[in-house]
Amino acid sequence: MKGLNRVWNRFLLLTVFLIAAVALPMGIERSWHALDTDDITEFRIDNSLTDSASFIRSEKDVISFMQQWSLKGASVAVAKDGRLVFARGFGYASLEDSILVQPYNKFRVASVSKLVTAVAIMKLQEEGRLSVNDHVFGIDGILNDTIFSHPKDKRVYGITVGHLLSHKGGWTQRWGDQMFMPEVVSKETGVAMPVDTKTIVRFALDKNLHFNPGMGQSYSNLGYSILGLVIEKVSGMAYEEYCKRYVLEPLGIFDMCLAKNMKDDKAPYEVTYYLAPDAIPKPSVYGTGELLPACYGGNDIEALGGAGAWLATAPDLMKLLLAIDGFNTPKDILSEASIRFMTDSENTYAPVGWRGTSPDGSWWRTGTFAGTSCMLKRMADGTAWVVLFNTSAWNGPEISSRVDKMMTRFVNHVSTWPSCDLFNYYLPVPLTVNKNKS
């Protein structure tokens, strides 16, 4: 019986393989390898699916940009009118192992995670389980847990979900970013390192707010980390589980997950991260006293949670973008009212989740963490793109403006957009891609 099952499984895999090969449109390059079906583990979009003939000049723009900024690896996805028309990796996922980037490689996406968190909050509101007007702290607040019940500044009781979504909770980074000072948090709270998100929030509540909630605005990682806790409390699930089940998986996104701090704990197909040559090591977030690279234990990406902890591929981020872009194709996962709340600045909240929205219909989100930077953008003409890098640039977050200009050239160099949709075509990924490495 086992032998028959093995034959049947091989037959099914070969059938899928052959159907995909026949179904590929004429304009797409095919790079099929003679694979024994025992070596096939999963199906993913890879570099061979993109018709490079339509993007020759555009690809040169990416390669030139990477050389200029000494970036080791990149993943780029471009969509037109709801169709994924370009998905390609550039450079190395792991330089030491000579592994090239493929579209199925996962990258830390840093503050792009805030977009996932905002969508999850809007889903909960559409389900009637919370409102953006709900208070977060206090007896009647969502987070009425004992550990949050005695804030130093009573203005905390006025903070709403909407305030956190729009960075109006009352905190600034005047004395530093609360999410990136684990030694101070540990010392003042008496909690051993590594300090978790709840401990960091408790630390922040022991300080005065810098402005009245809703009366000012200051970019706050802390605020979005708190929103991650709000999602957990309201849903009764872990933050990651709720986002996967109700936001990502309904869109066909199954590879996104939360990142880990250390290199040995990399996710399957996750890239290796590289810092600028002059990067200064930082004390371990685990309190060992050793100095570590900021990308591997010198910063705590796990504690960021809803503010910056997601891993994603470029095509998966594109699926998310297309599901909240306000266009009819494909169908959005959020209501028109929710998308308008997130993007229409006239409501005094937007941009929500997004980093910026402009009157011309452009919406964008950026993310930067030690060893990674990324950006995604939606434009009014139905064009959208996602760019992920596994290397820190010397100018940090400021590289996003250069990425925007590079991708503007990329798009302008395309004279004829392919008619295919790469979301409909997948190739088998062999076990030779080491899941425990890259």
Buried (B, 14 or more C-beta within 10 A) or exposed (E): EEEEEEEEEBEEBEEBBEEBEEEBEEEBEEEEEEBEBEEBEBBBBBBBBBBBEBBEEBBEBBEEBBEEBEBBBBBBBBBBBBBBBBBBBBBBBBBEEEBBBBBBBBBBBBBBBBBBBBBBBBBBBEEEEBEBEBBBBBEEBBBBBEEBEEBEBEBBBBBBBBBBBBBBBBBBBEEEBBBBBBBBBBEBBEBEBBBBBBBBBBBBBBBEBBBEBBEBBBBBBBBBBBBBBBBBBBBEBBBBEBBBEBBBEEBEBEBBBBBBBEBEEBBBBBBBBBBBEEBEBBBBBBBEEEEBBBBBBBBBBBBBBBBBBBBBBBBBBBBBBBBBBBBEEBEBBBEEEBBBBBBBBEEEBBBBBBBBBEEEBBBBBBBBBBBBBBBBBBBBEBBBBBBBBBBBBEEEBEBBEBBBEBBBBBBEBBEEBBEBBBBEBBBBBBEEBEBEBB
